[in-house]
Amino acid sequence: MQDSYNRTIRYLRLSVTDLCNYRCRYCMAEEGIPKRAHGDILSIEELAEIGAAAVRCGVTKIRLTGGEPLVRRGVLTLCEKLRALDELRELTVTTNGSLLKNAAIDLKKSGVDRLNISIDSLSPSKFRDISRLGELDDVLRGLDAAKAAGFARTKLNVVLLGGVNDDEITDFVTLTREEDYCVRFIELMPMGVCAAFPRERFLSADAVLAAVPSLQPIGGDGVAELYRVPGYRGTVGLIRPMSRCFCAECDRIRVTADGKLKPCLHSSAELPLRGLHGIDLENAIRQGASIKPSRHHLAQGSDTPRGMYEIGG
């Protein structure tokens, strides 16, 4: 499946819910979001049907996202249905890690290949302040549970927040010394509630290279530039939506929990998929891929009216 700029679309980010048990300051308002009626979001069967249609269109990787996907009832059943698709090469889940201590084994048994875990501070007090409702110890226990369940090459996502967690860059890199983690530093994007943040919050990923000059480039993984400290087991990834636009290599589409296909995270364009089946659903997915824009325009701000929790991280 190709878009109009000859990019091959292989990757679907499928949001299973817009709800989350955190209220991260850069993602969601403190009071949270209005809870949708049950019928307003895709059922597990609809999510599985969309995933299967996307695979028939050429998608080989699906990531389940949210909100927080582990708060969604039935998510393990969805994992099992997607893993049964013969042409799907990789099934992954992005989570804040808070529920992993009780879910890691079941996720592994359900066919999930790999995890991305969001963790924006290694300081318990700072973690609580950023997430508003989270406890660092829950995430650390979740990391241990994921390792015990057999998950390897786990990615740890760190949103760079200037003046907030940039003093922890070295601590995060040190996590890769003995473990095969990929710690990925992600530049904050001006969308949703954080669009009004002061300029100093938006930090270039160059700050990571300045803080840890021993990092050596070792290639790339999707949109991430990969580095390693010589002798360390794990890797460090830099994801630079602001300082180095990687749109030319983007191979993903997204489906929101309410059934809209988004060809680009930052585009206002959306195509409804709900109620479509068979070839009609496949054609809609192909149409959505075909209108993927050449690039975002984050220097002027994101065009999407949705918050990140609605789209899927």
Buried (B, 14 or more C-beta within 10 A) or exposed (E): BBBEEEBEBBBBBBBBBBBBBBBBBBBBEEEBBEEEEEEEBBBBEBBBBBBBBBBBBBBBBBBBBBBBBBBBEBBBBBBBBBBEBEEBEEBBBBBBBBBBBEBBBBBBEBBBBBBBBBBBBBBEEBBBBBBBBBEBEBBBBBBEBBBEBEBEBBBBBBBBBBEBBBEBBEBBBBBBEEBEBBBBBBBBBBBBBBEEBEEEBBBBBEBBBEBBEEBEEEEEBBBBBBBBBEEBEBBBBBBBBBEBBBBEEBBBBBBBBBBBBBBBBBBEBBBEBBEBEEEEBBEBBBEBBBBBBEBBEBEEEBBBEBBBBBBBB
